[in-house]
């Protein structure tokens, strides 16, 4: 077996173990029997809209016309990849492969994927701050603060990167690997950013994406009889998405 096959199998087993452990804590049968199918249908609709919005977000920065139906199906497939990989990693990999199959050049692929993810992060953080202020959480009283162990881990990673960059041989190796890609991305990224309409389409698609995710989230909760306060639950959801 190749290492990739072994690691994939281990990841799937770990995911299944965690999922089974969570499901075993609830009476799943009685919960499913009492599901409100009206809200369940709304959740499915909201979920479907997210794939369309994600496809439009990516297409906004691609210098050629892409099929919205094929884009929808690609985003749907990336959701399955996210079951075995960190969601953003699988999403980026599938999108890059999709654009490659559409004969988009490598520089444009990197620029489109990078900018679409960047706009997604910016809009998510802005919405998180806005909803935090609306709920009275405020910037000064956010309780979503990393613990000491996370801060120590970040400091260790930053120190390791600083040490590697300080070594001339490693720095030269990194420059030879990274710089050619950055040099190819930069002109295309500037070209994409110079078109306000592309940014507007991407921002609109991301707002639709977030709204559809929240709709699916709340409809799923309502379908099983949970009725949380809307704004605080939205803050929690957006915070998790940002992380």
Buried (B, 14 or more C-beta within 10 A) or exposed (E): EEEEEEEBEEBEEEEEEEEEEEEEEEEEEEEEEEEEEEBBEBBBEBBBBBBBBBBBBBBBBBBEEBEEEEBBBBBBBBBEBBEBBEEEEBBBBBBBBBBEEBEBEBBBBBBBBBBBBBBBEEBBBBBBBEBBEEBEBEEEEEEEEEEEEEEEEEEEEEEEEEEEEEEEEEEEEBEEEEEEEEEBBEEBBEBBBEEEEBBEBBBBBBBBBBBBBBBBBBBBBBBBEEEEEEBBBBBBBBBEBEE
